[in-house]
Amino acid sequence: MTPRETLPYRPCAGVVLVNAQGLVFAGQRLDSEVPAWQMPQGGIDKGETPREAALRELWEETGVRPELVRIEAETSDWVTYDLPDHLLGKVWKGRFRGQKQMWVLMRFHGTDADIDIASGHPEFSEWRWLTASEIIDAIVPFKRAVYAEVFRQFEGHLA
């Protein structure tokens, strides 16, 4: 067995935040020197459900309060990805091989003024509303298959 195969996946919740036009929130990662647009996501804390973690991550990363969204869908099961070799052992203190993610689609009922990516511990340097295909093109390559699967499952909720 390789060292990679001995490591578990990090449990994570992700948010597909969709506006009234069917476009999806994407943020440029603050810690990336190359274009790396992604949707809000993060680890699931002990005792949290994926839905609770998704709402918390949405608040922490975008400033969007739970009362401004309506949950419309969740992925049918965990979606996983492995870190590329150059990140293995460096990300998450080397404890995980990648992530297993549950994704929650939320309909945004606020305005752009309700979004504040500079709150708390900022993760994004800028943000935009994009189509699903634009986000898939803009995500780092090792997460592309995950995003494609998430959008496939949620296609009935998008423009």
N, C-alpha and C positions, 0 to 999 in steps of 0.2 A: 504494500500500500504506500502511495506517495504521501508526503506530509499534507498536501492539499486535501486528500481524501479523509484524513483523520480529523479535520476541522469541521465544526458545525456551521450552519447558515445562521446569520443574525436575523431574528424576527423583526420585521419592519412593516410600517403602514404607510401607504401612499395616498395622495389626494389628486383626483382629476376634478379640478374646479372649472365648471363650465358656466359661461355667461349666457345672457338671453339670446345672443346671436349664434350660440353653439360653438364658440371659440373657447380654447382652453388656456388657463394661466400657465405660464412658463417663466422661470427665473434663471438668469445667468449666474452660475455658481461664483461666489465671491472668492473662493480659494483656488480657482482654476485660471491658469494663464492662457488657456486656449478656449475657444467657444465651447461651453458645456451647459446648455440650457436643460433644465429639468423641471418636473412638477414637485410640489412640496412632498417630502417624505422623511421618515426618520424612525428610529428604533422604538419598539414597544416596551414600555416600562413594566416592571414586575407588577402584576395585579391589574394591568390595563387590558381591555379588549382592543382588537384592531380598530374598531370604530372610534373608541375613546382616544386612542393614540392618534388617529387620523385628524380628529377635531383639534387635539392639542397641537399637533404639528402644524396644522393650518394656521392656528392662532399665532404660534411662535414664529413662523416663517413669513406670514403675510399680514398679520394683524387683523385678519378677518374673524369676526366673532361668530360663534355657533348659530346665533339667531339670524344671521344673514345668509344661511345656506339651508338647503333641504337635501337630505340624503336620498338619492334615487336608485343607486345600485351598488353592489359589491362584487368583486371577482369571485368566481365559483370555488376557487381553491388558491393555495399559495402559488405564486409565480416566483421562480428562482433565477438568480444569475451568479456566476462565478467571477471573482475579481481576476483581472489579467495578471500574469506572472509578475510584472514590474510593481504591482501594488500589494500583492500577497505578502503578508508579514509586516506591512507598513500601516495599513488602514485598520482602525479599531484595535490597535495594540497587538495585531497579529493573531487575534483570537478566533477569527471567522474566515471562511473561504469565499464568502459572498453573502448575499441576502436572500431570504425567503420573504416575499412581500404579499400582503393583502391590500388591495386597492379599493378605495371608496370613491364613487362618483358623487359629487355634490353640485347642486344647482345654486349659483350665486345670485342673490337678490339684492345686493348692495350696489354701490357705484364705485367707480375707480378711486374716488376719494377715500373709500373705506379700506383701501389696501395700503399697508405701511410695511415695506420690507426692511426698514431701518430699526424696527423695534426689537427689544431684547438682545438676542445674539444673532445678528444679521447673517444670513446664508447666501443672499443674492445681492449682486451689485446693480441689477436692473431687472425689469420684468416687462412682459408683453402678453397680449392675447394672441394665440396662434391656432392654426388648424392642427389636427392630429398629425397629418403628414409632415407639416413644418416642424413639429416637435420631434418626430421620429428622425428627421434629417439632422436636427440640431443636438440630439443627445449624444453622449459619448458612445462609441461603437459597442462596447461590451454590455450596455443596457438597452440597445436597440431592439433586440428580440423580445425583451420584457415589455417595452412600451408598445410594440406592435401587437402583442397578445392582449394587453390591457385594452387598447383601443378596439381590437376585434370584439372583445366581450362587451364593450360599451357602445358599439357603433350606432345602436338605435337611439342613443341619447345625445348624439353629436350632430352638428350641421352637415 
